[in-house]
Amino acid sequence: MSTPRDPMALSCAGVAVRIGEKTLLADATVELAAGRVTAILGPNGAGKSTLLSVLAGQRAPTQGRVTLDGRPLEAHGMPALALRRALMPQESAVAFDFTAQEIVALGRYPHRRAPGRDEDAIVEEAMALTDVSALAGRVLNTLSGGEKSRAHMARALAQLWHSRPDGASRWLLLDEPTAALDLAHQHSAMRLLREWAGRGVGVVAVLHDLNLARRYADEVVVLGGDAGGPVQGPAAEVLQPALIERVWRTPCQPVTSADGTVQYLFG
């Protein structure tokens, strides 16, 4: 495998994931940069969540290799990875009656051996950023899907709150973070993720809404279709009607608003 162009990149090369005879992900090669928002897109069953789990180190690929800073991901060790990357999964239910505030505080668990003086403030500020402060004392499993999603996003933000003293890159990996959110919270969440990318955090999010990806992502990774592997590149360049129609098999019409924003109409 060649050395990544960006020494702080999160990359995978030739990655495949199979369970028995079923292929969940085939021949995935991507290179992700810190300080950017990357959207992973594709139709159902294309392998989006599988790719994210491989990049997070939660699932080992059947073949291929995942690297961070040019080193195999597994060589970093899970405790060290937990200090640098946070994962927001698609499923948000928990087995116990944790409150929303306790869930957010779990994001600070990897830092327990060297806690900062502002641990409580981090939890409060992370909750404020995702608009869940008023839900602090509520049991998570009594919340709506959108409220749970925002609490888990706050947990992920709390985990990566401070820059690393050694300057190492940080990574926020989110599986469908906007799926359960209303329209206002969808845009609020994506603006927040862009702000964090502006702080140097690598943001990688599985999305279904192509318009959100087109508006907020720096680049996209498109899975599925007949390309034989992921298509990666700047969002505006990759998300063209021909590719959208080929991958999602639906008519697509771009519409440009007065402020220059491009939206896609489908069907």
C-alpha positions in Angstrom: 0.0 0.0 0.0 1.3 3.5 -0.8 1.9 6.1 1.8 -1.1 8.5 2.2 -0.6 11.9 0.6 -1.7 13.5 3.8 0.4 12.2 6.8 -2.5 12.7 9.1 -5.1 11.1 6.8 -7.6 8.4 7.7 -7.4 6.0 4.8 -8.4 2.6 3.6 -7.2 0.7 0.5 -8.8 -2.3 -1.1 -11.1 -2.9 1.8 -13.7 -5.6 1.6 -16.0 -6.9 4.3 -17.8 -10.3 3.9 -19.9 -12.4 6.2 -20.1 -15.9 4.8 -21.0 -15.5 1.1 -22.5 -12.1 1.6 -20.4 -9.1 0.6 -21.2 -6.0 2.7 -18.4 -3.8 1.2 -16.2 -4.4 -1.8 -12.9 -2.9 -2.9 -13.2 0.4 -1.0 -10.3 2.8 -1.3 -10.7 6.3 0.2 -8.5 8.9 1.8 -10.0 11.3 4.2 -8.5 14.6 5.4 -8.8 16.2 8.8 -10.4 19.6 8.8 -13.0 18.7 6.2 -16.6 17.4 6.1 -16.9 14.2 4.1 -20.3 12.7 3.4 -20.6 9.0 2.7 -23.6 8.5 0.3 -25.3 5.7 -1.5 -28.5 3.7 -1.7 -29.6 1.2 0.9 -27.3 -1.8 1.2 -24.4 -0.1 -0.5 -22.1 -0.5 2.5 -22.1 3.0 4.0 -22.4 2.0 7.7 -20.0 -0.9 7.1 -17.4 1.5 5.7 -17.8 3.9 8.6 -17.4 1.0 11.1 -14.2 -0.1 9.4 -12.9 3.4 9.5 -13.7 3.6 13.2 -11.9 0.4 14.0 -15.1 -1.3 15.1 -15.1 -3.9 12.4 -12.0 -5.5 10.9 -12.0 -5.8 7.1 -11.9 -9.2 5.5 -9.3 -7.8 3.1 -7.5 -4.6 2.7 -6.0 -2.2 5.2 -7.1 0.9 7.2 -4.5 3.4 8.3 -4.3 6.5 10.4 -1.3 8.8 10.2 0.2 6.2 7.8 0.1 3.5 10.5 -2.3 0.5 10.6 -5.4 1.5 12.6 -5.1 -1.5 14.9 -1.5 -0.5 15.7 -2.8 2.6 17.6 -4.8 0.5 20.1 -8.4 1.2 21.1 -7.6 3.3 24.2 -5.5 5.7 22.1 -8.0 5.7 19.3 -10.8 6.7 21.8 -8.8 9.9 22.6 -8.8 10.8 18.9 -12.0 9.6 17.3 -15.6 9.5 18.4 -18.3 7.4 16.8 -22.0 8.3 16.8 -23.8 5.1 15.7 -27.1 4.8 13.9 -28.8 3.0 16.8 -29.2 5.2 19.9 -31.0 3.1 22.5 -29.2 2.1 25.7 -29.8 -0.8 28.0 -29.9 1.2 31.3 -31.8 4.2 32.5 -29.1 6.7 31.9 -30.1 10.3 31.7 -29.2 12.5 28.7 -26.6 14.2 30.8 -25.0 10.9 31.9 -24.9 9.8 28.2 -23.1 13.0 27.2 -20.7 12.6 30.2 -19.7 9.1 28.8 -17.9 11.0 26.1 -15.4 12.0 28.7 -14.7 8.4 29.8 -11.6 7.9 27.6 -10.1 10.9 29.4 -10.6 9.6 32.9 -6.9 9.0 33.6 -6.0 12.6 32.8 -9.2 14.6 33.3 -9.2 18.4 32.7 -10.3 21.0 35.2 -13.4 21.7 33.0 -14.9 18.3 32.7 -18.4 19.4 34.0 -18.3 22.5 31.8 -17.5 20.4 28.7 -20.6 18.3 29.2 -22.8 21.4 29.7 -21.4 23.2 26.7 -21.7 20.1 24.5 -25.3 19.8 25.5 -25.9 23.4 24.7 -24.4 23.1 21.3 -26.9 20.3 20.3 -29.9 21.9 22.1 -30.4 19.2 24.7 -29.7 21.2 27.9 -33.3 21.2 28.8 -33.3 17.4 28.6 -30.4 16.8 31.0 -32.4 15.0 33.6 -34.6 13.0 31.3 -33.9 9.2 30.9 -32.6 8.7 27.4 -35.0 6.0 26.4 -37.9 8.3 27.1 -36.8 10.8 24.5 -37.8 11.1 20.9 -35.6 9.8 18.2 -34.4 13.3 17.4 -33.7 14.1 21.0 -31.7 10.9 21.4 -29.7 11.7 18.3 -28.8 15.1 19.6 -27.7 13.7 23.0 -25.4 11.2 21.3 -24.0 13.9 19.1 -23.2 15.9 22.2 -21.5 12.8 23.7 -19.3 12.5 20.6 -18.4 16.2 20.7 -17.6 16.0 24.4 -15.2 13.1 23.6 -13.2 15.3 21.2 -13.6 18.6 23.0 -9.9 19.7 23.3 -7.2 19.6 20.6 -4.6 16.9 21.2 -1.5 18.2 23.0 0.7 16.3 20.5 -1.2 17.9 17.5 -2.7 14.6 16.4 -5.8 14.8 14.2 -9.2 14.2 15.7 -12.0 12.4 13.9 -15.8 12.6 14.3 -17.5 9.7 12.6 -21.3 9.8 12.5 -23.8 7.3 11.1 -26.9 9.1 9.8 -26.7 12.0 12.3 -29.6 13.9 10.7 -32.0 11.0 10.0 -34.3 11.5 13.0 -34.0 15.3 13.2 -36.6 17.9 12.1 -35.6 20.3 9.3 -34.3 23.1 11.6 -32.2 20.7 13.7 -30.8 19.0 10.5 -29.3 22.3 9.3 -28.2 23.2 12.8 -26.4 19.9 13.2 -24.7 20.2 9.8 -23.6 23.8 10.5 -22.2 22.6 13.8 -20.2 19.8 12.1 -18.8 22.4 9.6 -17.7 24.5 12.5 -15.9 21.6 14.1 -14.2 20.8 10.7 -13.1 24.4 10.8 -11.3 23.6 14.1 -9.3 20.9 12.3 -11.5 17.9 13.2 -12.1 15.4 10.4 -15.9 14.9 10.1 -17.1 11.9 8.3 -20.9 11.4 8.1 -23.2 8.9 6.5 -26.1 10.8 5.0 -29.1 10.0 2.9 -30.1 13.6 2.0 -28.1 14.6 -1.1 -29.1 18.2 -0.7 -27.6 18.4 2.8 -24.4 16.8 1.4 -24.3 19.2 -1.5 -24.7 22.2 0.8 -22.5 21.3 3.7 -19.9 18.6 2.7 -16.5 19.5 1.3 -16.3 16.2 -0.4 -18.4 13.0 -0.8 -17.7 9.3 -1.1 -20.4 7.6 -3.2 -21.0 3.9 -2.9 -23.1 1.7 -5.2 -23.8 2.0 -8.8 -21.7 0.4 -11.5 -18.4 2.3 -10.9 -16.7 -0.8 -9.3 -15.7 1.1 -6.2 -16.3 4.3 -4.3 -16.4 7.6 -6.2 -14.7 10.3 -4.1 -14.2 14.0 -4.8 -15.6 17.5 -4.1 -19.3 17.5 -3.5 -20.1 19.9 -6.3 -18.1 17.9 -8.8 -19.3 14.4 -7.9 -23.0 15.1 -7.2 -24.0 15.6 -10.8 -27.3 14.5 -12.2 -25.8 11.7 -14.4 -24.1 10.0 -11.4 -27.1 10.5 -9.2 -29.5 9.0 -11.7 -27.1 6.1 -12.3 -26.5 5.3 -8.6 -29.9 6.0 -7.1 -31.9 5.1 -10.3 -34.2 8.1 -10.0 -34.6 11.2 -12.2 -32.7 14.3 -10.8 -33.1 17.9 -11.7 -30.7 20.6 -10.2 -32.3 23.9 -9.3 -30.2 27.0 -8.5 -31.8 29.4 -6.0 -31.3 33.2 -6.0 -28.4 32.9 -3.6 -26.6 30.4 -5.8 -27.4 27.4 -3.7 -28.0 24.2 -5.7 -30.8 21.9 -4.7 -31.8 18.6 -6.4 -35.4 17.7 -7.2 -36.1 14.0 -7.6 -38.8 12.0 -9.3 
